[in-house]
Amino acid sequence: MEIEAPTATPTIPNAEETPTTIEMTLDQSEPVPRPDSTEPHPPIRHNDGILSKQ
């Protein structure tokens, strides 16, 4: 598990690239995130109920 500690160092630079992609995605998905977010929300709740029943 200690080996993962050094791996976190390279993750820092990658994290900087992550926000850039999110910003670009939000720009293109600006109008999409609103309906998209609403659709996945209800299905997620249904999935929770189905999983609980199982």
N, C-alpha and C positions, 0 to 999 in steps of 0.2 A: 504493500500500500504506500510505503514511503517513496517508491519509484514514481508514483503519480504526482508527488509534490513537484519535482523538477519539470514534469510535463506541463504543469500549470503555467510555467514561465512563458513557453511558446504560445499558450492560449491567450495571453494578454494582447500580443500583436494581432492575433486573429480576431479578438473581440473588437478591435478598432474597425476591422473590415466588416464585421457583422452589422454594426449600426448604419454603416454606409448603405448596405444592401437593404436594410429595413427602410431607410429613408427613401430610397429609390422605389421600393415596392409600395410604400405608402403613397408616394406621388402618383404612381400609375394606378394603384388600387384605391385611390382616395374615395371615389364614389362606390367602389366595390366593397370595401371593408364594412360599410354601413349595412347593406343587405346581407353580405356574406356572414357578418358577425351575428346577425339576427337569426339566420337559418341554422348555423351550427349550434347556437345556444339551445333551442328546443330539442334537437336531435340528441344532444349530449344528455339532457335530462331523461329522455326516453331510454337511452342506452343504460343510464344508471339504474332505472327501474327494472329493465330487462335483466341486467346483470344481478341485481339484488334478488330477483325471483329465482334465477338459476341457482 
